[in-house]
Structures are given as structure tokens and as C-alpha cells.
Amino acid sequence: MEVLRVDNLTKQIGKKTIVNRVHMQVNEGEVYGFLGPNGAGKTTTIRMIVGLIQATEGSVRICGYDIGTDREKAMKMVGAIVENPETYSYLSGYKNLIHYARLAGIPNKEKRIKEVVEFVKLTDRIHDKVKTYSLGMRQRLGLAQALLGKPKLLILDEPTNGLDPEGIREFRGLVRQLADQGTAVFVSSHILKEMEAICDRIAIIKNGRIVTEQNVAKVLEGQGQKVRIKVDDIKQVETFLQQNEISYQVVDHNTMDIPMDESEVSEFVRFLALQNINLRSIETVKDSLEELFFTFTTDEEGEKKNA
Ligand SMILES: Nc1ncnc2c1ncn2[C@@H]1O[C@H](COP(=O)(O)OP(=O)(O)OP(=O)(O)O)[C@@H](O)[C@H]1O
């Protein structure tokens, strides 16, 4: 079932188009990664999805409810950690949750709080003041708060920023469990490895536009199936590859990727030598998300943007 649907979403501020005709769709039980370099438009998109700012154009539907015309019903379906979760640090985790459960009109507050606290593994410390919590514990408290209303859609903006590897691992486990229980999770990050481990699908945004959407399992399946070569004269190699109907992708003015199995590499090198093509280097590259991210956030001159 489709939980989140974003159509043609656009945000213009002054003359600048910060988010440009974005389309996305996230299903029940799916972890959807929203990836992009700094300043690409991730936070602005998320702020529109949760109704914190108004879109200039386009629509957001959550479980079929339009955020513009049916805001209250749409928001009932959403739990979100956007920017740093706000907590009262001089109160206990429990009192914070009571406060938010009241604000959100959660029925059977105590019972629901017990459930979410157990889920995020904070039971032992929930009556301690939040100011004594580690960053990872605060983050889990934020997650508990977001889950109070049993959301169908969970939105996490850079959820593991600043967490140590153990904190990241714990958080990832919780997200996976939620997805397995049917929650649709929309998570933004610029940490590629993390997205690879956590997401079913990812979209990459650059300059406000979605430049690609990929199924993570499919990307990972293709790992190691191409070589990257650096040459003196790329035109000469292109001509040769075209003549032999070998597919390739130009990375920059002297680098290109050629899909092939490792077993074919030595024959390929011999082939190039026979053509008097001067090879500066050759390496197997993984078609990982990192690679994709690099490809899609690189400008025409091959300069990597601030990923
Ligand atoms: N209110 C605003 N007025 C003008 N420009 C803005 C405004 N809000 C955001 N921007 C600009 O829009 C672009 C996208 O910002 P946004 O915060 O959405 O990016 P991001 O992908 O979340 O980046 P980061 O990973 O650094 O948080 C940036 O260039 C930012 O400076």
C-alpha cells in the first residue's frame, strides 16, 4: 500500500528554486532513503512533507490525505524527527513523553508510553532526567516520541548525525524492525554507507531535483562488475570501444568505466595494448551507492561536489 506520495513538489524562495518538481512514492514496510550533498534541498523537502512550510507547487499525500487540504488527518499518520528532537532536558524521559502524549491526544497514554519505551530500549533510564542521557539515548527518546501515535509513516531527517557506531547500529536495528512491522520509513542522510545498510530504495537529490532513484539490493547485486580505466587519449579509446560495440561510461576527461567481469580484465588489457592505447591505471570499482552518489553529484568537469 502506498503511504507517501509526493507529486511535482516545488519550493521557490525569491527567485531561487530550492526544490524542483520532486516526485516520490513510499510504500508500507519500505525504508526509503533520501540522499544528497549539503544544500541539495533535503530538509526543505521534508519540511514541506510534514507541513512545516508551504509548497509553492505540487502535492503531498499521506495515506491518501492531502497535506494541504486534509492536514489534520494526514498528520495523524506521521511521526517525525526533523532536526534535533526537542526535549525538556530538566525533565525525565517519561515526563517528556507524557507531555507529548497529552499534546497529541494519545489514548491510553501510560500503556502506549510503556510500549514505545520498551521498543527503544529505554525502560531502565526512562525516569532519569534527559540531561543525563547520551546522544544515542536522546535520539531513541525522540524516536519513542515520534512513535506514540502509531504512525504509518515515520520521517527521519539525518537521524544518526553525531551518533557513534554503536548508536548508529542500534538505531538502524530499530528502523528495520519498524519497517518489518509495516511502517513506511522516509530517512534523509548524506552518510552513504548508512543508507546502503538501512534502505530498500534510495533517491538522490541534487540542486533540488531527483537525479536518480534506485533499488538498493539491485545496486549491490551489480557490485564489482566494472573496471575504471585512466588513459591519455580518451577519444581513441571511445572510438575503439564503439567499433567493438563495448558499452562504457565517461567519468571525466581521462577516466571511463566499462562493465565487465573480473575474469575478462586481463584479456581486455591485452586488447588495449594491441591498439597502442596507453593505460595509466585500471581498477575494479564497486557499483555501490557511493559510486552512484559520486556519479550523480559530480558536475560535467568531473569535480566532486561537497558530498
Ligand atoms: N528560507 C530560505 N531562504 C533562502 N534560501 C534557503 C532557505 N532555506 C533553504 N535555503 C537554501 O536552499 C538550499 C537547500 O537547503 P536545504 O536545507 O533544504 O538542503 P539540505 O539538502 O537539507 O542540506 P544539508 O544536508 O546541508 O542540511 C540551500 O542552498 C539553502 O541555502
The ligand as an SDF file (V2000), in Angstrom:
LIG
                    3D

 31 33  0  0  0  0  0  0  0  0999 V2000
   14.4760   30.2430    3.8160 N   0  0  0  0  0  0  0  0  0  0  0  0
   15.4280   30.1720    2.8850 C   0  0  0  0  0  0  0  0  0  0  0  0
   15.7950   31.2500    2.1580 N   0  0  0  0  0  0  0  0  0  0  0  0
   16.7370   31.1750    1.1950 C   0  0  0  0  0  0  0  0  0  0  0  0
   17.4110   30.0540    0.8840 N   0  0  0  0  0  0  0  0  0  0  0  0
   17.1160   28.9310    1.5740 C   0  0  0  0  0  0  0  0  0  0  0  0
   16.0990   28.9200    2.5950 C   0  0  0  0  0  0  0  0  0  0  0  0
   16.0200   27.6730    3.1010 N   0  0  0  0  0  0  0  0  0  0  0  0
   16.9390   26.9370    2.4140 C   0  0  0  0  0  0  0  0  0  0  0  0
   17.5820   27.6870    1.5090 N   0  0  0  0  0  0  0  0  0  0  0  0
   18.6350   27.2300    0.5650 C   0  0  0  0  0  0  0  0  0  0  0  0
   18.1210   26.1320   -0.1530 O   0  0  0  0  0  0  0  0  0  0  0  0
   19.1060   25.1480   -0.3840 C   0  0  0  0  0  0  0  0  0  0  0  0
   18.6520   23.8140    0.1390 C   0  0  0  0  0  0  0  0  0  0  0  0
   18.6290   23.8180    1.5430 O   0  0  0  0  0  0  0  0  0  0  0  0
   18.2720   22.5180    2.4190 P   0  0  0  0  0  0  0  0  0  0  0  0
   18.4680   22.9010    3.8550 O   0  0  0  0  0  0  0  0  0  0  0  0
   16.9270   22.0230    2.0340 O   0  0  0  0  0  0  0  0  0  0  0  0
   19.3860   21.4940    1.9480 O   0  0  0  0  0  0  0  0  0  0  0  0
   19.8180   20.0870    2.5650 P   0  0  0  0  0  0  0  0  0  0  0  0
   19.8960   19.1470    1.4310 O   0  0  0  0  0  0  0  0  0  0  0  0
   18.9050   19.7390    3.6900 O   0  0  0  0  0  0  0  0  0  0  0  0
   21.2700   20.3890    3.0900 O   0  0  0  0  0  0  0  0  0  0  0  0
   22.0400   19.8760    4.4110 P   0  0  0  0  0  0  0  0  0  0  0  0
   22.4320   18.4560    4.1460 O   0  0  0  0  0  0  0  0  0  0  0  0
   23.1980   20.8080    4.4470 O   0  0  0  0  0  0  0  0  0  0  0  0
   21.0960   20.0460    5.5620 O   0  0  0  0  0  0  0  0  0  0  0  0
   20.3760   25.6680    0.2820 C   0  0  0  0  0  0  0  0  0  0  0  0
   21.1570   26.2850   -0.7100 O   0  0  0  0  0  0  0  0  0  0  0  0
   19.8620   26.6860    1.2700 C   0  0  0  0  0  0  0  0  0  0  0  0
   20.8220   27.6890    1.4910 O   0  0  0  0  0  0  0  0  0  0  0  0
  1  2  1  0
  2  3  1  0
  2  7  2  0
  3  4  2  0
  4  5  1  0
  5  6  2  0
  6  7  1  0
  6 10  1  0
  7  8  1  0
  8  9  2  0
  9 10  1  0
 10 11  1  0
 11 12  1  0
 11 30  1  0
 12 13  1  0
 13 14  1  0
 13 28  1  0
 14 15  1  0
 15 16  1  0
 16 17  2  0
 16 18  1  0
 16 19  1  0
 19 20  1  0
 20 21  2  0
 20 22  1  0
 20 23  1  0
 23 24  1  0
 24 25  2  0
 24 26  1  0
 24 27  1  0
 28 29  1  0
 28 30  1  0
 30 31  1  0
M  END
$$$$
